[in-house]
C-alpha cells in the first residue's frame, strides 16, 4: 500500500520509517513561528530560559504583525519584550513591525522549504503547504516547550485527496474554490486530517495555493499541501533558493485516503461565506444586493500583489461607494513596495481606499477598522466569526478580491462577472 | 466528589472567538485576566456563575478557529472538571492537553444528555453516568497521558530538562 504525503514526511522526519495514521511520532521541526504572542510565550518560561537557554537560535522565526504599530501601552510593551528577548538570546530570524504578516514573511524570506516541518503559534501556519511544507498551528504553551527542547509529538493524520482540473472563469478565483470546498465538507470536514491537492494544478498560481492552504484550518485540517511542481519550483527559483536545498516528497499514486473529492475549476462560481461561520457558504446571486459598510482587502489570505492588482484594475478611474470604507492591507512590505511601484496603491487611494500598514490589523479586531454594532463588512480574510472584528453585533461576509472590489464600487454585495 | 455535576450545555462549532474574544488576545494572558472574558460573546452568565468542578457539554468541533490558548487555559483556571463533546478542533485539543484540561470525546454522552439530567463523571473509573445510563469514555494514548498527568506540558518539560541535566 502506498503512502500519503503526511505518512512519508512524518515517517522520514521522525526516523520511524513506515508510519500509519493514528501513530504518535516525535519530531524536531525545522522552524517554530511566533508573532506578537512571543511575549506571552517567553513569559511562561523566564526561569527555564535563564537556566537552559533557547535550544537553537535558528529555530524560532519571530514576526511582529498582529498589532502593528502598537495600539496601546500594553501591546507596545509586548513588542519591547520580544525585541529584548531576541537580542539577549541572539536569535537570527526576527522581523519587526512593518515587515509584513508572519505567513507571507516566512514564505518570502525563504523559510518555507519543501519537505520541511514548520509549526507556529498561529492557526494559519498551514499556509506553507502551498510549497510542499508540512506546517501546522500549535498553542502558546507548546511553542514555549519547543523553544526549550526543539522537539514535539505529532499524531500521523489521516488524509483527504482533493483533485482539481481546468481553469477558473473570469471573475472567479482561488478564494471561491476554497470557500466552496469548506461549504461542501463543513468546518470540521477535515478535522485532524492532512488535505492533499492533486490533479491538473496548472490553473493555480503560488498566490492561489497560499490562499487555499491558508484556509485549510477553516475545515479543521492539520495541514493542507500541494505537490512541488514546476510552478512551485519556479517560485522557489525566484527567491534564489537552490533546488538541491530542499526535499521533494509526494504521495504515492496508490496511497489510501479517507475521502476523495474532485473539482472542475471552470464550474466554480463566485461565493460568499455568510455570518458567522466560514462554512456558511452561499452562491453570490442569493446574497447580491446586501448593503455593506466596510470592505477589507488583504490579510494573509488575500493580501498578495495579484490580489491588490485585481482590485486596482477594477477600481481604476472609479470611486468607492460613499457609504463604504475600503481598507487595503498588503500582506508584506515587499508587496506594498511593488504595489507602490506599479501604481496600484495610488489607484486605490484615488478611488477612496484607506491604505493600512502591512500586518494583521482589522482581521482579528485588535485595532484599526473595528466595526460598529449593526454594521456589515465584506472581507477577503479567512474568518467571519461573531465578534472577530471587534464587535459581536456586527456581521462579516467573506469573498474573493474580485467580488470585494466590485462590491466596494456599488456599496452592495455584487457579482464581479457583471462588470468584468 | 459531588453526586451531581453542574452542566453548561452548548451547541456545535463553538469557536475560539466565542470562548475568548480575539480583541483581548494581546492584552490578557494570565488566568486572572482571562477569567472575566471567558465565553463572553456566547454566554455572558458563564464567567460570573461558573464554579470549580462544573462540566461543559457541547456538540461537534468544539474549540475551532484560532490557536489562542486562553480558552483552554481559562477553562482549566476556573476549575472546569471536563469538557464533554462530540468532537474537538485539533489545535484546541492539543492546547487542552498542554494545559492539563480534560477533554472527553464522547458522542454517546452528548446524545444521552437532556436538559436537567443528572450527570456524574467519575474520573477514576472512566464512566459518565447520565441519569441511569452509564457510558464508558475513551482514554488517551500513554504518551499523551504522561503530559496531562504531569499537570500539562510545561511541568512535563521542566521535569525532562532537569532530568537530562543530572
Interface residues (C-beta under 8 A of the other chain):
Chain A: X24 X36 X37 X40 X43 X44 X45 X48 X51 X52 X66 X67 X72 X74 X75 X78 X120 X121 X122 X123 X125 X137 X138 X139 X140 X141 X142 X144 X145 X148 X149 X153 X187 X188 X191 X192 X217 X220 X222 X277 X364 X365 X366 X370 X383 X385 X386 X387 X388 X390 X392
Chain B: X13 X15 X16 X17 X18 X21 X22 X23 X25 X26 X27 X29 X41 X60 X61 X64 X65 X66 X67 X68 X69 X72 X73 X87 X88 X89 X90 X91 X94 X95 X98 X99 X141 X143 X144 X152 X153 X154 X156 X157 X158 X160 X161
